[in-house]
Amino acid sequence: MRKLRHYIIPIILSVLLLAASGWAQTWQKPYKGIQLNKTHPLAKWLLAAWAMNENGGNTVFDSSGHGNNLSFSSGTTWDRDGVNCSANTSKLYSVAGNGIVDQNEGSVVFRYKRIQSLTRYDSFFNVENATNNSPHEMLAAINFPGGIDALYFYPNVDQSSGAYVRVDVTPSDTVFPTTSFVQVAIVWKNGSTLKIYIDGRDASVNSGVYAWTASAWVNSEQFFIGLQADTFPAGGIFKHFFVFNKCLSINSINQLAVEPYAMFESRRSAGIFGFATAGGTVFMHPIRRFLGDGY
């Protein structure tokens, strides 16, 4: 029995050390070139998945399998955490004729850290005609059209019905601090849902109008992260950015907050004891994540 204890105790201590040190976590970015696990429950809804793990070059590659790669404009740079879109000329953009999103139903989920003071019209993402910057078929930007310091989302900004949702961001130091990343999740379903979640909290103030007309132009335009109308950059760093053609539930949004890279093939499981770390907080997950279903 004494010999058995001699072997068991080091094994237990080793396992605990590995769990505590972050081994087998899905918070760590996948290595460059790692593909999506198409069997993951969330993966089937993806239109684009940018892990932003290239750390070099002028292209952010799409892991969804749809080929929706993004290119750098001048002023866009790599940061150790992702892509820096704070400069006045910085943005990421898809090829012409690829608006990527589904206006009738979808979700956009990303992590963002502010590094500059937010100003009017700071743009997170939009779909527009790159030739003349109009029409803007979809737009998520700070303080647009003005009056209230807020993050606004318009599923079809050019439509006269004016359907939108907003989250008040005053003071911006609290909502978007310079010290940590914030998860932003925007979900929509034509005729029923318009919401913005900040770190899993529904902070939406709605226009009360849930119906809009999906634009025939959206797929012939371009998807942009950052700079909108060649004037208003995002003012910060994007860690990753996912686009879905599904209006995600709060449970899925919270899972992406804790395990944003669980959808990737060589992901690390949540660990024997179910530990996963997000933003310095320890979560306890079901043992089934370790057993392989990844959800």
Backbone torsions as a table, in degrees:
resi	resn	phi	psi	omega
1	MET	NA	-38.3	179.2
2	ARG	-64.9	-39.0	177.7
3	LYS	-66.3	-37.3	178.9
4	LEU	-62.2	-44.4	177.3
5	ARG	-61.7	-33.8	-179.7
6	HIS	-59.3	-34.1	-179.6
7	TYR	-91.1	-37.3	-173.7
8	ILE	-68.9	-44.6	-175.9
9	ILE	-59.9	-46.9	176.8
10	PRO	-60.9	-35.7	179.1
11	ILE	-64.6	-46.9	179.5
12	ILE	-60.8	-44.7	179.5
13	LEU	-63.0	-37.7	179.3
14	SER	-65.5	-43.2	179.4
15	VAL	-63.8	-44.2	178.4
16	LEU	-62.0	-39.4	179.5
17	LEU	-65.3	-41.8	178.4
18	LEU	-64.2	-41.7	179.2
19	ALA	-64.6	-43.6	-177.2
20	ALA	-69.8	-30.5	-176.4
21	SER	-81.4	-3.5	176.7
22	GLY	99.5	2.7	174.3
23	TRP	-60.2	139.1	178.9
24	ALA	65.5	49.5	174.2
25	GLN	-119.0	150.0	177.5
26	THR	-100.2	14.5	175.4
27	TRP	-83.9	-24.3	-179.6
28	GLN	-77.5	138.1	-179.4
29	LYS	-62.9	145.7	174.4
30	PRO	-68.3	154.5	177.0
31	TYR	-67.8	153.9	178.7
32	LYS	-55.1	131.9	178.6
33	GLY	93.7	-11.0	178.5
34	ILE	-68.5	131.2	-176.2
35	GLN	-90.2	169.1	-179.3
36	LEU	-76.1	145.7	171.3
37	ASN	-85.7	99.8	-172.7
38	LYS	-66.7	-13.8	179.1
39	THR	-86.4	-9.1	178.8
40	HIS	-65.3	139.1	-175.9
41	PRO	-55.4	-32.8	-178.8
42	LEU	-85.6	-23.9	-173.1
43	ALA	-63.1	-32.1	-175.6
44	LYS	-67.9	-16.5	-179.5
45	TRP	-96.6	-2.5	-174.2
46	LEU	-73.6	133.9	168.6
47	LEU	-100.1	-28.8	177.7
48	ALA	-157.6	142.4	177.0
49	ALA	-138.2	107.8	-180.0
50	TRP	-109.4	103.1	178.9
51	ALA	-76.7	-18.4	177.1
52	MET	56.3	49.8	-177.1
53	ASN	-114.2	13.2	-176.9
54	GLU	-72.3	-37.1	176.9
55	ASN	56.6	32.4	178.4
56	GLY	167.8	157.9	-178.4
57	GLY	85.5	-174.7	-176.2
58	ASN	-117.6	21.6	-178.5
59	THR	-133.8	136.1	170.6
60	VAL	-105.6	118.1	-172.0
61	PHE	-88.3	142.5	178.9
62	ASP	-87.9	125.1	-179.4
63	SER	-93.2	0.7	-174.6
64	SER	-75.4	-17.4	-175.5
65	GLY	95.4	-2.7	-178.9
66	HIS	-93.3	-4.0	176.7
67	GLY	72.8	24.0	-177.6
68	ASN	-87.4	62.6	179.0
69	ASN	-72.0	152.9	179.3
70	LEU	-116.9	146.5	178.4
71	SER	-108.3	154.2	177.3
72	PHE	-83.8	141.0	164.5
73	SER	-93.0	174.3	176.3
74	SER	-64.0	143.2	180.0
75	GLY	91.7	-14.2	177.6
76	THR	-83.6	133.8	-176.3
77	THR	-135.3	161.8	174.1
78	TRP	-84.6	142.7	173.5
79	ASP	-121.8	159.7	-178.4
80	ARG	-61.2	-21.8	-180.0
81	ASP	-98.2	-14.8	-176.5
82	GLY	166.1	-130.5	-176.5
83	VAL	-117.1	129.1	-179.6
84	ASN	-91.6	112.9	179.2
85	CYS	-115.6	43.5	-176.3
86	SER	-96.4	-21.5	-177.8
87	ALA	-69.6	158.2	-174.7
88	ASN	-65.1	-16.8	-179.0
89	THR	-112.2	5.8	-168.2
90	SER	-87.5	137.7	174.5
91	LYS	-167.8	163.1	170.1
92	LEU	-114.7	142.5	-175.8
93	TYR	-145.6	147.3	177.7
94	SER	-84.7	172.3	177.4
95	VAL	-67.7	154.5	178.2
96	ALA	-58.6	138.5	179.9
97	GLY	85.4	15.3	179.1
98	ASN	-135.2	89.4	178.4
99	GLY	-79.6	-13.6	172.0
100	ILE	70.2	-48.4	-170.0
101	VAL	-76.7	161.1	170.4
102	ASP	-107.0	113.0	-175.5
103	GLN	-70.2	-22.6	-178.0
104	ASN	-76.5	-35.7	179.5
105	GLU	-156.3	137.4	177.7
106	GLY	175.1	-179.0	177.4
107	SER	-149.3	146.4	171.1
108	VAL	-125.7	126.7	-178.5
109	VAL	-129.6	127.3	179.6
110	PHE	-151.1	163.0	174.2
111	ARG	-113.2	134.5	-171.3
112	TYR	-138.0	140.2	172.8
113	LYS	-127.9	123.4	179.3
114	ARG	-73.6	135.7	174.9
115	ILE	-124.0	-5.6	174.8
116	GLN	-130.3	162.3	175.5
117	SER	-63.0	133.0	177.9
118	LEU	-70.4	137.8	179.7
119	THR	-126.3	171.6	-178.9
120	ARG	-59.9	133.2	177.2
121	TYR	75.9	14.0	172.1
122	ASP	-54.9	126.2	-172.2
123	SER	-107.0	130.3	175.4
124	PHE	-89.8	-49.8	173.7
125	PHE	-158.1	159.1	177.7
126	ASN	-162.4	162.1	172.8
127	VAL	-118.3	124.8	-175.7
128	GLU	-154.5	170.0	173.7
129	ASN	-85.0	113.8	-173.9
130	ALA	-68.9	-17.9	-177.9
131	THR	-69.3	-45.7	-176.9
132	ASN	-129.6	11.9	178.4
133	ASN	59.9	21.0	179.1
134	SER	-154.8	143.0	2.8
135	PRO	-82.1	157.0	172.4
136	HIS	-91.1	104.3	-175.4
137	GLU	-77.3	-25.0	178.6
138	MET	-151.2	141.5	-174.5
139	LEU	-152.9	134.2	170.4
140	ALA	-128.0	111.2	-173.3
141	ALA	-149.7	157.2	176.8
142	ILE	-77.0	134.6	171.0
143	ASN	55.1	47.7	175.1
144	PHE	-121.1	121.8	11.9
145	PRO	-92.2	7.7	178.3
146	GLY	118.5	174.5	178.3
147	GLY	98.7	-43.0	178.9
148	ILE	-131.0	132.9	175.0
149	ASP	-70.2	104.1	-172.9
150	ALA	-154.2	157.5	168.5
151	LEU	-91.2	115.7	179.8
152	TYR	-103.3	144.9	171.1
153	PHE	-128.2	125.4	176.4
154	TYR	-114.2	117.0	177.2
155	PRO	-67.9	-29.7	171.9
156	ASN	-146.8	91.6	-171.3
157	VAL	-66.2	-22.8	-178.1
158	ASP	-86.5	-6.0	-176.1
159	GLN	-82.1	140.8	-174.9
160	SER	-67.8	-19.2	-179.3
161	SER	-66.8	-25.4	174.9
162	GLY	69.7	29.3	177.1
163	ALA	-62.5	126.9	177.8
164	TYR	-156.0	167.5	171.6
165	VAL	-137.4	149.0	-179.6
166	ARG	-140.2	158.3	170.5
167	VAL	-127.1	121.8	178.9
168	ASP	-66.4	134.2	-175.0
169	VAL	-122.4	34.2	176.9
170	THR	-106.2	124.5	-5.1
171	PRO	-81.5	145.4	-176.7
172	SER	-66.8	-24.5	178.1
173	ASP	-61.7	-29.1	179.9
174	THR	-84.8	-44.7	-177.1
175	VAL	-74.3	-43.6	179.2
176	PHE	-126.1	81.4	-178.6
177	PRO	-72.9	161.0	177.0
178	THR	-87.1	-3.9	-173.9
179	THR	-97.9	-12.9	-176.8
180	SER	-155.0	160.5	177.3
181	PHE	-81.9	148.0	179.0
182	VAL	-121.5	134.6	174.3
183	GLN	-83.8	128.0	174.0
184	VAL	-114.8	126.5	177.2
185	ALA	-127.5	122.1	178.6
186	ILE	-116.1	124.8	-177.0
187	VAL	-126.6	147.0	179.8
188	TRP	-150.7	149.2	172.1
189	LYS	-148.2	117.6	-172.9
190	ASN	-56.1	125.1	178.4
191	GLY	92.4	-7.3	-176.0
192	SER	-143.4	-36.4	-167.7
193	THR	-137.6	133.3	169.4
194	LEU	-145.9	110.9	-177.3
195	LYS	-143.2	151.3	170.3
196	ILE	-125.0	128.3	176.4
197	TYR	-111.0	132.6	173.6
198	ILE	-111.1	114.3	-176.2
199	ASP	50.5	43.0	176.0
200	GLY	81.7	1.5	-179.7
201	ARG	-103.5	127.7	177.0
202	ASP	-74.1	106.6	-178.1
203	ALA	-113.2	25.4	-170.3
204	SER	-76.0	139.5	165.5
205	VAL	-118.0	114.6	-168.3
206	ASN	-98.6	152.4	176.2
207	SER	-70.3	-17.5	-175.5
208	GLY	85.5	-2.7	179.1
209	VAL	-110.4	114.3	-175.0
210	TYR	-104.0	-2.7	-177.1
211	ALA	-114.5	141.0	176.8
212	TRP	-150.1	167.8	178.9
213	THR	-98.5	122.3	176.3
214	ALA	-66.9	133.2	-174.4
215	SER	-78.2	138.7	175.5
216	ALA	-71.9	-13.4	-175.5
217	TRP	-89.3	-16.5	-166.4
218	VAL	-57.6	-38.6	-178.0
219	ASN	-80.2	-9.8	177.7
220	SER	-99.4	4.9	-179.7
221	GLU	-107.0	-154.8	-176.8
222	GLN	-130.4	151.8	176.5
223	PHE	-99.0	131.5	-178.0
224	PHE	-124.4	137.7	167.0
225	ILE	-111.0	124.7	-176.7
226	GLY	96.6	-142.0	-171.0
227	LEU	-34.7	125.2	178.3
228	GLN	-117.7	132.9	178.6
229	ALA	59.3	29.1	177.2
230	ASP	55.9	26.7	-176.2
231	THR	-137.6	-34.7	-166.6
232	PHE	-121.6	102.0	-178.9
233	PRO	-78.4	177.6	-176.3
234	ALA	-82.9	-21.6	176.6
235	GLY	75.1	18.1	-178.2
236	GLY	-168.7	-162.3	-174.4
237	ILE	-114.5	135.8	173.2
238	PHE	-102.3	128.1	-178.2
239	LYS	-88.3	-41.0	173.0
240	HIS	-159.3	166.2	-173.5
241	PHE	-154.1	121.5	-178.5
242	PHE	-122.4	139.4	176.7
243	VAL	-122.0	127.2	-179.1
244	PHE	-118.9	153.3	171.1
245	ASN	-101.7	34.4	-180.0
246	LYS	-136.5	136.7	174.0
247	CYS	-77.4	100.2	-171.7
248	LEU	-69.9	149.6	175.9
249	SER	-80.0	165.5	177.4
250	ILE	-63.6	-32.2	177.9
251	ASN	-63.9	-42.0	178.3
252	SER	-67.6	-38.8	178.6
253	ILE	-63.7	-42.1	178.9
254	ASN	-67.9	-34.8	176.3
255	GLN	-63.9	-40.8	178.7
256	LEU	-66.7	-26.0	176.6
257	ALA	-70.3	-36.9	-176.7
258	VAL	-90.7	-40.3	-176.6
259	GLU	-127.9	67.3	-173.9
260	PRO	-65.5	-20.4	-176.3
261	TYR	-112.3	18.7	179.0
262	ALA	-65.7	-17.6	-177.6
263	MET	-79.5	-7.1	-174.6
264	PHE	-92.4	150.6	-171.7
265	GLU	-55.7	-57.1	-175.2
266	SER	-95.3	37.8	177.4
267	ARG	-60.6	160.1	174.1
268	ARG	-98.2	133.2	-176.5
269	SER	-68.0	173.8	-175.2
270	ALA	-77.3	-1.0	173.5
271	GLY	100.2	159.5	-176.6
272	ILE	-60.2	-38.6	-178.0
273	PHE	-99.3	9.0	175.4
274	GLY	78.1	22.5	-179.3
275	PHE	-82.4	138.0	170.4
276	ALA	-148.3	145.4	-173.2
277	THR	-117.7	133.8	176.0
278	ALA	-138.0	117.9	177.2
279	GLY	61.0	29.8	177.6
280	GLY	86.9	-0.1	-179.8
281	THR	-101.3	138.2	179.4
282	VAL	-95.0	129.5	178.7
283	PHE	-113.5	150.3	175.4
284	MET	-108.9	115.5	-177.9
285	HIS	-102.8	160.8	177.3
286	PRO	-61.4	148.5	178.7
287	ILE	-60.5	-23.4	-176.6
288	ARG	-62.5	-24.0	176.6
289	ARG	-64.4	-36.6	177.8
290	PHE	-69.9	-26.8	-177.1
291	LEU	-80.2	-6.7	166.7
292	GLY	121.6	-7.6	-178.2
293	ASP	-82.3	-13.4	170.8
294	GLY	67.8	8.8	-177.9
295	TYR	-128.5	NA	NA
